[in-house]
Amino acid sequence: MKYEEAMAELEKISIQMENNELGIDQLAEKLNQAKELIKFCRAQLVNIEQEIQKILSDEEK
């Protein structure tokens, strides 16, 4: 999964929650899914930040 796909899925879940489109069982399932998507996105951002720092430090040499 790509970062953009995960963010799109998070936005979809958010809209469903805001519009009260989810039943109780679905809500718990979607919240767990959102938690995993957020974890994935954070990890992706950390990885990209590390890559950028490495590139910038390599350029300074």
PDB file with SEQRES, HELIX, SHEET and CRYST1 records, atoms N, CA, C and O in Angstrom:
SEQRES   1 A   61  MET LYS TYR GLU GLU ALA MET ALA GLU LEU GLU LYS ILE          
SEQRES   2 A   61  SER ILE GLN MET GLU ASN ASN GLU LEU GLY ILE ASP GLN          
SEQRES   3 A   61  LEU ALA GLU LYS LEU ASN GLN ALA LYS GLU LEU ILE LYS          
SEQRES   4 A   61  PHE CYS ARG ALA GLN LEU VAL ASN ILE GLU GLN GLU ILE          
SEQRES   5 A   61  GLN LYS ILE LEU SER ASP GLU GLU LYS                          
HELIX    1 AA1 TYR A    3  GLU A   18  1                                  16    
HELIX    2 AA2 ILE A   24  GLU A   60  1                                  37    
CRYST1    1.000    1.000    1.000  90.00  90.00  90.00 P 1           1          
ATOM      1  N   MET A   1       0.849  -1.175   0.000  1.00  0.00           N  
ATOM      2  CA  MET A   1       0.000   0.000   0.000  1.00  0.00           C  
ATOM      3  C   MET A   1       0.894   1.238   0.000  1.00  0.00           C  
ATOM      4  O   MET A   1       1.954   1.262   0.626  1.00  0.00           O  
ATOM      5  N   LYS A   2       0.447   2.249  -0.706  1.00  0.00           N  
ATOM      6  CA  LYS A   2       1.161   3.504  -0.758  1.00  0.00           C  
ATOM      7  C   LYS A   2       0.563   4.475   0.257  1.00  0.00           C  
ATOM      8  O   LYS A   2      -0.585   4.339   0.680  1.00  0.00           O  
ATOM      9  N   TYR A   3       1.370   5.450   0.627  1.00  0.00           N  
ATOM     10  CA  TYR A   3       0.945   6.463   1.589  1.00  0.00           C  
ATOM     11  C   TYR A   3      -0.351   7.143   1.137  1.00  0.00           C  
ATOM     12  O   TYR A   3      -1.275   7.321   1.931  1.00  0.00           O  
ATOM     13  N   GLU A   4      -0.411   7.515  -0.125  1.00  0.00           N  
ATOM     14  CA  GLU A   4      -1.582   8.210  -0.647  1.00  0.00           C  
ATOM     15  C   GLU A   4      -2.843   7.352  -0.549  1.00  0.00           C  
ATOM     16  O   GLU A   4      -3.927   7.859  -0.258  1.00  0.00           O  
ATOM     17  N   GLU A   5      -2.694   6.065  -0.791  1.00  0.00           N  
ATOM     18  CA  GLU A   5      -3.839   5.147  -0.686  1.00  0.00           C  
ATOM     19  C   GLU A   5      -4.320   5.046   0.758  1.00  0.00           C  
ATOM     20  O   GLU A   5      -5.521   5.038   1.028  1.00  0.00           O  
ATOM     21  N   ALA A   6      -3.367   4.971   1.672  1.00  0.00           N  
ATOM     22  CA  ALA A   6      -3.726   4.889   3.090  1.00  0.00           C  
ATOM     23  C   ALA A   6      -4.447   6.159   3.540  1.00  0.00           C  
ATOM     24  O   ALA A   6      -5.436   6.093   4.270  1.00  0.00           O  
ATOM     25  N   MET A   7      -3.945   7.313   3.100  1.00  0.00           N  
ATOM     26  CA  MET A   7      -4.590   8.573   3.461  1.00  0.00           C  
ATOM     27  C   MET A   7      -5.995   8.664   2.873  1.00  0.00           C  
ATOM     28  O   MET A   7      -6.911   9.154   3.533  1.00  0.00           O  
ATOM     29  N   ALA A   8      -6.171   8.201   1.648  1.00  0.00           N  
ATOM     30  CA  ALA A   8      -7.491   8.214   1.019  1.00  0.00           C  
ATOM     31  C   ALA A   8      -8.461   7.327   1.793  1.00  0.00           C  
ATOM     32  O   ALA A   8      -9.624   7.687   1.978  1.00  0.00           O  
ATOM     33  N   GLU A   9      -7.989   6.180   2.240  1.00  0.00           N  
ATOM     34  CA  GLU A   9      -8.838   5.270   3.023  1.00  0.00           C  
ATOM     35  C   GLU A   9      -9.186   5.893   4.378  1.00  0.00           C  
ATOM     36  O   GLU A   9     -10.315   5.761   4.852  1.00  0.00           O  
ATOM     37  N   LEU A  10      -8.225   6.563   4.994  1.00  0.00           N  
ATOM     38  CA  LEU A  10      -8.505   7.259   6.257  1.00  0.00           C  
ATOM     39  C   LEU A  10      -9.555   8.350   6.064  1.00  0.00           C  
ATOM     40  O   LEU A  10     -10.445   8.520   6.898  1.00  0.00           O  
ATOM     41  N   GLU A  11      -9.445   9.071   4.980  1.00  0.00           N  
ATOM     42  CA  GLU A  11     -10.423  10.122   4.699  1.00  0.00           C  
ATOM     43  C   GLU A  11     -11.812   9.521   4.491  1.00  0.00           C  
ATOM     44  O   GLU A  11     -12.810  10.073   4.956  1.00  0.00           O  
ATOM     45  N   LYS A  12     -11.870   8.395   3.794  1.00  0.00           N  
ATOM     46  CA  LYS A  12     -13.147   7.710   3.561  1.00  0.00           C  
ATOM     47  C   LYS A  12     -13.776   7.277   4.887  1.00  0.00           C  
ATOM     48  O   LYS A  12     -14.975   7.455   5.102  1.00  0.00           O  
ATOM     49  N   ILE A  13     -12.962   6.712   5.764  1.00  0.00           N  
ATOM     50  CA  ILE A  13     -13.453   6.282   7.079  1.00  0.00           C  
ATOM     51  C   ILE A  13     -13.948   7.490   7.870  1.00  0.00           C  
ATOM     52  O   ILE A  13     -15.002   7.439   8.504  1.00  0.00           O  
ATOM     53  N   SER A  14     -13.187   8.564   7.826  1.00  0.00           N  
ATOM     54  CA  SER A  14     -13.566   9.779   8.542  1.00  0.00           C  
ATOM     55  C   SER A  14     -14.916  10.309   8.067  1.00  0.00           C  
ATOM     56  O   SER A  14     -15.763  10.689   8.876  1.00  0.00           O  
ATOM     57  N   ILE A  15     -15.105  10.332   6.773  1.00  0.00           N  
ATOM     58  CA  ILE A  15     -16.377  10.811   6.202  1.00  0.00           C  
ATOM     59  C   ILE A  15     -17.529   9.913   6.626  1.00  0.00           C  
ATOM     60  O   ILE A  15     -18.605  10.398   6.976  1.00  0.00           O  
ATOM     61  N   GLN A  16     -17.304   8.601   6.594  1.00  0.00           N  
ATOM     62  CA  GLN A  16     -18.349   7.664   7.008  1.00  0.00           C  
ATOM     63  C   GLN A  16     -18.730   7.892   8.472  1.00  0.00           C  
ATOM     64  O   GLN A  16     -19.906   7.832   8.830  1.00  0.00           O  
ATOM     65  N   MET A  17     -17.724   8.155   9.315  1.00  0.00           N  
ATOM     66  CA  MET A  17     -17.997   8.388  10.730  1.00  0.00           C  
ATOM     67  C   MET A  17     -18.751   9.706  10.915  1.00  0.00           C  
ATOM     68  O   MET A  17     -19.712   9.768  11.681  1.00  0.00           O  
ATOM     69  N   GLU A  18     -18.319  10.756  10.217  1.00  0.00           N  
ATOM     70  CA  GLU A  18     -18.973  12.059  10.329  1.00  0.00           C  
ATOM     71  C   GLU A  18     -20.428  12.001   9.881  1.00  0.00           C  
ATOM     72  O   GLU A  18     -21.282  12.694  10.434  1.00  0.00           O  
ATOM     73  N   ASN A  19     -20.705  11.179   8.887  1.00  0.00           N  
ATOM     74  CA  ASN A  19     -22.058  11.077   8.339  1.00  0.00           C  
ATOM     75  C   ASN A  19     -22.896  10.000   9.017  1.00  0.00           C  
ATOM     76  O   ASN A  19     -24.004   9.695   8.576  1.00  0.00           O  
ATOM     77  N   ASN A  20     -22.360   9.427  10.092  1.00  0.00           N  
ATOM     78  CA  ASN A  20     -23.069   8.373  10.834  1.00  0.00           C  
ATOM     79  C   ASN A  20     -23.510   7.227   9.932  1.00  0.00           C  
ATOM     80  O   ASN A  20     -24.625   6.721  10.055  1.00  0.00           O  
ATOM     81  N   GLU A  21     -22.625   6.826   9.028  1.00  0.00           N  
ATOM     82  CA  GLU A  21     -22.932   5.762   8.081  1.00  0.00           C  
ATOM     83  C   GLU A  21     -22.552   4.379   8.604  1.00  0.00           C  
ATOM     84  O   GLU A  21     -22.802   3.375   7.936  1.00  0.00           O  
ATOM     85  N   LEU A  22     -21.955   4.318   9.784  1.00  0.00           N  
ATOM     86  CA  LEU A  22     -21.458   3.045  10.303  1.00  0.00           C  
ATOM     87  C   LEU A  22     -22.264   2.591  11.507  1.00  0.00           C  
ATOM     88  O   LEU A  22     -22.586   3.379  12.396  1.00  0.00           O  
ATOM     89  N   GLY A  23     -22.583   1.298  11.515  1.00  0.00           N  
ATOM     90  CA  GLY A  23     -23.211   0.709  12.681  1.00  0.00           C  
ATOM     91  C   GLY A  23     -22.147   0.466  13.749  1.00  0.00           C  
ATOM     92  O   GLY A  23     -20.958   0.669  13.502  1.00  0.00           O  
ATOM     93  N   ILE A  24     -22.561   0.042  14.904  1.00  0.00           N  
ATOM     94  CA  ILE A  24     -21.640  -0.185  16.028  1.00  0.00           C  
ATOM     95  C   ILE A  24     -20.553  -1.188  15.663  1.00  0.00           C  
ATOM     96  O   ILE A  24     -19.373  -0.949  15.921  1.00  0.00           O  
ATOM     97  N   ASP A  25     -20.945  -2.309  15.065  1.00  0.00           N  
ATOM     98  CA  ASP A  25     -19.956  -3.325  14.699  1.00  0.00           C  
ATOM     99  C   ASP A  25     -18.986  -2.794  13.649  1.00  0.00           C  
ATOM    100  O   ASP A  25     -17.780  -3.025  13.736  1.00  0.00           O  
ATOM    101  N   GLN A  26     -19.511  -2.093  12.672  1.00  0.00           N  
ATOM    102  CA  GLN A  26     -18.667  -1.512  11.635  1.00  0.00           C  
ATOM    103  C   GLN A  26     -17.751  -0.439  12.213  1.00  0.00           C  
ATOM    104  O   GLN A  26     -16.600  -0.309  11.796  1.00  0.00           O  
ATOM    105  N   LEU A  27     -18.261   0.324  13.168  1.00  0.00           N  
ATOM    106  CA  LEU A  27     -17.485   1.401  13.765  1.00  0.00           C  
ATOM    107  C   LEU A  27     -16.224   0.856  14.427  1.00  0.00           C  
ATOM    108  O   LEU A  27     -15.133   1.390  14.229  1.00  0.00           O  
ATOM    109  N   ALA A  28     -16.374  -0.193  15.203  1.00  0.00           N  
ATOM    110  CA  ALA A  28     -15.217  -0.800  15.866  1.00  0.00           C  
ATOM    111  C   ALA A  28     -14.218  -1.322  14.835  1.00  0.00           C  
ATOM    112  O   ALA A  28     -13.008  -1.155  14.991  1.00  0.00           O  
ATOM    113  N   GLU A  29     -14.729  -1.947  13.796  1.00  0.00           N  
ATOM    114  CA  GLU A  29     -13.867  -2.482  12.734  1.00  0.00           C  
ATOM    115  C   GLU A  29     -13.128  -1.356  12.021  1.00  0.00           C  
ATOM    116  O   GLU A  29     -11.925  -1.457  11.777  1.00  0.00           O  
ATOM    117  N   LYS A  30     -13.841  -0.290  11.688  1.00  0.00           N  
ATOM    118  CA  LYS A  30     -13.239   0.839  10.970  1.00  0.00           C  
ATOM    119  C   LYS A  30     -12.239   1.584  11.847  1.00  0.00           C  
ATOM    120  O   LYS A  30     -11.220   2.065  11.351  1.00  0.00           O  
ATOM    121  N   LEU A  31     -12.519   1.682  13.139  1.00  0.00           N  
ATOM    122  CA  LEU A  31     -11.572   2.328  14.044  1.00  0.00           C  
ATOM    123  C   LEU A  31     -10.268   1.538  14.119  1.00  0.00           C  
ATOM    124  O   LEU A  31      -9.186   2.127  14.126  1.00  0.00           O  
ATOM    125  N   ASN A  32     -10.362   0.229  14.174  1.00  0.00           N  
ATOM    126  CA  ASN A  32      -9.160  -0.603  14.165  1.00  0.00           C  
ATOM    127  C   ASN A  32      -8.402  -0.452  12.853  1.00  0.00           C  
ATOM    128  O   ASN A  32      -7.173  -0.384  12.842  1.00  0.00           O  
ATOM    129  N   GLN A  33      -9.136  -0.402  11.755  1.00  0.00           N  
ATOM    130  CA  GLN A  33      -8.516  -0.210  10.450  1.00  0.00           C  
ATOM    131  C   GLN A  33      -7.821   1.151  10.395  1.00  0.00           C  
ATOM    132  O   GLN A  33      -6.696   1.259   9.906  1.00  0.00           O  
ATOM    133  N   ALA A  34      -8.488   2.179  10.895  1.00  0.00           N  
ATOM    134  CA  ALA A  34      -7.905   3.527  10.905  1.00  0.00           C  
ATOM    135  C   ALA A  34      -6.645   3.563  11.755  1.00  0.00           C  
ATOM    136  O   ALA A  34      -5.667   4.218  11.393  1.00  0.00           O  
ATOM    137  N   LYS A  35      -6.664   2.870  12.873  1.00  0.00           N  
ATOM    138  CA  LYS A  35      -5.486   2.820  13.748  1.00  0.00           C  
ATOM    139  C   LYS A  35      -4.294   2.226  13.008  1.00  0.00           C  
ATOM    140  O   LYS A  35      -3.181   2.743  13.109  1.00  0.00           O  
ATOM    141  N   GLU A  36      -4.517   1.156  12.271  1.00  0.00           N  
ATOM    142  CA  GLU A  36      -3.441   0.527  11.510  1.00  0.00           C  
ATOM    143  C   GLU A  36      -2.968   1.420  10.360  1.00  0.00           C  
ATOM    144  O   GLU A  36      -1.773   1.483  10.069  1.00  0.00           O  
ATOM    145  N   LEU A  37      -3.900   2.102   9.717  1.00  0.00           N  
ATOM    146  CA  LEU A  37      -3.532   3.006   8.638  1.00  0.00           C  
ATOM    147  C   LEU A  37      -2.701   4.181   9.159  1.00  0.00           C  
ATOM    148  O   LEU A  37      -1.739   4.596   8.513  1.00  0.00           O  
ATOM    149  N   ILE A  38      -3.067   4.710  10.313  1.00  0.00           N  
ATOM    150  CA  ILE A  38      -2.309   5.803  10.920  1.00  0.00           C  
ATOM    151  C   ILE A  38      -0.906   5.327  11.280  1.00  0.00           C  
ATOM    152  O   ILE A  38       0.072   6.036  11.046  1.00  0.00           O  
ATOM    153  N   LYS A  39      -0.810   4.144  11.839  1.00  0.00           N  
ATOM    154  CA  LYS A  39       0.496   3.567  12.181  1.00  0.00           C  
ATOM    155  C   LYS A  39       1.365   3.429  10.925  1.00  0.00           C  
ATOM    156  O   LYS A  39       2.552   3.754  10.948  1.00  0.00           O  
ATOM    157  N   PHE A  40       0.773   2.951   9.842  1.00  0.00           N  
ATOM    158  CA  PHE A  40       1.480   2.801   8.579  1.00  0.00           C  
ATOM    159  C   PHE A  40       1.948   4.153   8.051  1.00  0.00           C  
ATOM    160  O   PHE A  40       3.096   4.294   7.629  1.00  0.00           O  
ATOM    161  N   CYS A  41       1.063   5.147   8.074  1.00  0.00           N  
ATOM    162  CA  CYS A  41       1.403   6.473   7.556  1.00  0.00           C  
ATOM    163  C   CYS A  41       2.519   7.110   8.372  1.00  0.00           C  
ATOM    164  O   CYS A  41       3.429   7.717   7.808  1.00  0.00           O  
ATOM    165  N   ARG A  42       2.457   6.980   9.679  1.00  0.00           N  
ATOM    166  CA  ARG A  42       3.524   7.528  10.528  1.00  0.00           C  
ATOM    167  C   ARG A  42       4.863   6.882  10.199  1.00  0.00           C  
ATOM    168  O   ARG A  42       5.881   7.567  10.105  1.00  0.00           O  
ATOM    169  N   ALA A  43       4.860   5.583  10.028  1.00  0.00           N  
ATOM    170  CA  ALA A  43       6.106   4.872   9.701  1.00  0.00           C  
ATOM    171  C   ALA A  43       6.641   5.352   8.350  1.00  0.00           C  
ATOM    172  O   ALA A  43       7.846   5.548   8.191  1.00  0.00           O  
ATOM    173  N   GLN A  44       5.758   5.536   7.394  1.00  0.00           N  
ATOM    174  CA  GLN A  44       6.179   6.021   6.082  1.00  0.00           C  
ATOM    175  C   GLN A  44       6.800   7.406   6.188  1.00  0.00           C  
ATOM    176  O   GLN A  44       7.827   7.678   5.566  1.00  0.00           O  
ATOM    177  N   LEU A  45       6.180   8.284   6.976  1.00  0.00           N  
ATOM    178  CA  LEU A  45       6.701   9.635   7.140  1.00  0.00           C  
ATOM    179  C   LEU A  45       8.069   9.637   7.816  1.00  0.00           C  
ATOM    180  O   LEU A  45       8.954  10.402   7.433  1.00  0.00           O  
ATOM    181  N   VAL A  46       8.238   8.786   8.814  1.00  0.00           N  
ATOM    182  CA  VAL A  46       9.537   8.677   9.491  1.00  0.00           C  
ATOM    183  C   VAL A  46      10.593   8.193   8.510  1.00  0.00           C  
ATOM    184  O   VAL A  46      11.704   8.723   8.485  1.00  0.00           O  
ATOM    185  N   ASN A  47      10.261   7.198   7.707  1.00  0.00           N  
ATOM    186  CA  ASN A  47      11.210   6.672   6.725  1.00  0.00           C  
ATOM    187  C   ASN A  47      11.610   7.738   5.708  1.00  0.00           C  
ATOM    188  O   ASN A  47      12.786   7.872   5.370  1.00  0.00           O  
ATOM    189  N   ILE A  48      10.639   8.484   5.229  1.00  0.00           N  
ATOM    190  CA  ILE A  48      10.919   9.530   4.249  1.00  0.00           C  
ATOM    191  C   ILE A  48      11.774  10.621   4.879  1.00  0.00           C  
ATOM    192  O   ILE A  48      12.707  11.123   4.251  1.00  0.00           O  
ATOM    193  N   GLU A  49      11.461  10.987   6.115  1.00  0.00           N  
ATOM    194  CA  GLU A  49      12.257  12.005   6.802  1.00  0.00           C  
ATOM    195  C   GLU A  49      13.712  11.554   6.946  1.00  0.00           C  
ATOM    196  O   GLU A  49      14.632  12.348   6.750  1.00  0.00           O  
ATOM    197  N   GLN A  50      13.915  10.298   7.285  1.00  0.00           N  
ATOM    198  CA  GLN A  50      15.265   9.766   7.415  1.00  0.00           C  
ATOM    199  C   GLN A  50      15.990   9.783   6.071  1.00  0.00           C  
ATOM    200  O   GLN A  50      17.174  10.116   6.006  1.00  0.00           O  
ATOM    201  N   GLU A  51      15.293   9.428   5.013  1.00  0.00           N  
ATOM    202  CA  GLU A  51      15.890   9.451   3.676  1.00  0.00           C  
ATOM    203  C   GLU A  51      16.286  10.865   3.278  1.00  0.00           C  
ATOM    204  O   GLU A  51      17.361  11.083   2.720  1.00  0.00           O  
ATOM    205  N   ILE A  52      15.412  11.824   3.570  1.00  0.00           N  
ATOM    206  CA  ILE A  52      15.708  13.217   3.238  1.00  0.00           C  
ATOM    207  C   ILE A  52      16.922  13.702   4.027  1.00  0.00           C  
ATOM    208  O   ILE A  52      17.801  14.360   3.470  1.00  0.00           O  
ATOM    209  N   GLN A  53      16.974  13.384   5.306  1.00  0.00           N  
ATOM    210  CA  GLN A  53      18.117  13.779   6.132  1.00  0.00           C  
ATOM    211  C   GLN A  53      19.411  13.182   5.601  1.00  0.00           C  
ATOM    212  O   GLN A  53      20.451  13.840   5.582  1.00  0.00           O  
ATOM    213  N   LYS A  54      19.336  11.930   5.171  1.00  0.00           N  
ATOM    214  CA  LYS A  54      20.524  11.273   4.619  1.00  0.00           C  
ATOM    215  C   LYS A  54      20.971  11.969   3.336  1.00  0.00           C  
ATOM    216  O   LYS A  54      22.161  12.220   3.145  1.00  0.00           O  
ATOM    217  N   ILE A  55      20.032  12.276   2.471  1.00  0.00           N  
ATOM    218  CA  ILE A  55      20.354  12.958   1.217  1.00  0.00           C  
ATOM    219  C   ILE A  55      20.980  14.318   1.502  1.00  0.00           C  
ATOM    220  O   ILE A  55      21.983  14.688   0.892  1.00  0.00           O  
ATOM    221  N   LEU A  56      20.385  15.054   2.430  1.00  0.00           N  
ATOM    222  CA  LEU A  56      20.905  16.381   2.750  1.00  0.00           C  
ATOM    223  C   LEU A  56      22.295  16.308   3.382  1.00  0.00           C  
ATOM    224  O   LEU A  56      23.161  17.133   3.091  1.00  0.00           O  
ATOM    225  N   SER A  57      22.498  15.321   4.243  1.00  0.00           N  
ATOM    226  CA  SER A  57      23.830  15.198   4.869  1.00  0.00           C  
ATOM    227  C   SER A  57      24.868  14.730   3.857  1.00  0.00           C  
ATOM    228  O   SER A  57      26.035  15.108   3.964  1.00  0.00           O  
ATOM    229  N   ASP A  58      24.480  13.927   2.887  1.00  0.00           N  
ATOM    230  CA  ASP A  58      25.411  13.490   1.830  1.00  0.00           C  
ATOM    231  C   ASP A  58      25.809  14.671   0.951  1.00  0.00           C  
ATOM    232  O   ASP A  58      26.945  14.738   0.481  1.00  0.00           O  
ATOM    233  N   GLU A  59      24.883  15.603   0.726  1.00  0.00           N  
ATOM    234  CA  GLU A  59      25.167  16.762  -0.107  1.00  0.00           C  
ATOM    235  C   GLU A  59      26.150  17.721   0.576  1.00  0.00           C  
ATOM    236  O   GLU A  59      26.904  18.426  -0.094  1.00  0.00           O  
ATOM    237  N   GLU A  60      26.133  17.740   1.912  1.00  0.00           N  
ATOM    238  CA  GLU A  60      27.000  18.640   2.666  1.00  0.00           C  
ATOM    239  C   GLU A  60      28.441  18.180   2.671  1.00  0.00           C  
ATOM    240  O   GLU A  60      29.336  18.955   3.009  1.00  0.00           O  
ATOM    241  N   LYS A  61      28.681  16.944   2.308  1.00  0.00           N  
ATOM    242  CA  LYS A  61      30.038  16.384   2.326  1.00  0.00           C  
ATOM    243  C   LYS A  61      30.838  16.792   1.137  1.00  0.00           C  
ATOM    244  O   LYS A  61      31.998  16.400   1.009  1.00  0.00           O  
TER     245      LYS A  61                                                      
END                                                                             
